[in-house]
Amino acid sequence: MKMPLVLGVVTLLLSFFTHAALIVVEDMGGTSALPYYRTLNLPTDAQSAKPMTLPAVRINPYGEPDMLPVKSDHLSPGKVENRVTNIPGLVPLFLVGDDDLSRRWLASRADLLREINAVGLVVNVQHISALISLRELGAGLEMVPASADDLALRMGLQHYPVLVTATGIEQ
């Protein structure tokens, strides 16, 4: 019992009395960035007579109309081939746009989408009135405007409307 205590104290004491010198791995040198800052006309010190002007602050919070239009360049309305996926834990999500195919699909699948608590991404929409219209069509579903280009590339999607679940991609 005494041996581990002694070893611990010795280790602690050695750590106080030993230290390594700083080793510079690489020093690439360089030039001062001051010429670049001078072109910005920033004050050089606290005594500067010229006050700093800050950009205007938006008083009203941003809302959904400020997020529009949304355009997903890698997605368009069209036929999607059903396929099996294995993405454990994925919350069911669906992609729709402001087009006739998406509206018909949403109207016919709304009950199922509500039943599985799917979240919708409105991937192509120009105006807030169109977004509101889609939400009315899918009453009770959470639907947010968002580009889905990254998701489309990762999932190999080219078209919507589509439902993506942990076990499959289907239209």
GIRABEL-V91861 format. One record per run of one state. SS is the DSSP state (2 for helix, 1 for strand, 0 for the rest). FROM is the first residue (numbers start at 1). TO is the last residue. If there is no record, write none. Layout:
ss->(SS	SS)
from->(FROM	FROM)
to->(TO	TO)
This chain:
ss->(0	2	0	2	0	2	0	1	0	1	0	1	0	1	0	2	0	1	0	2	0	1	0	2	0	1	0	1	0	1	0)
from->(1	2	18	34	39	64	68	70	71	76	78	83	85	93	98	100	116	119	126	128	138	142	146	149	156	159	161	162	165	168	171)
to->(1	17	33	38	63	67	69	70	75	77	82	84	92	97	99	115	118	125	127	137	141	145	148	155	158	160	161	164	167	170	171)
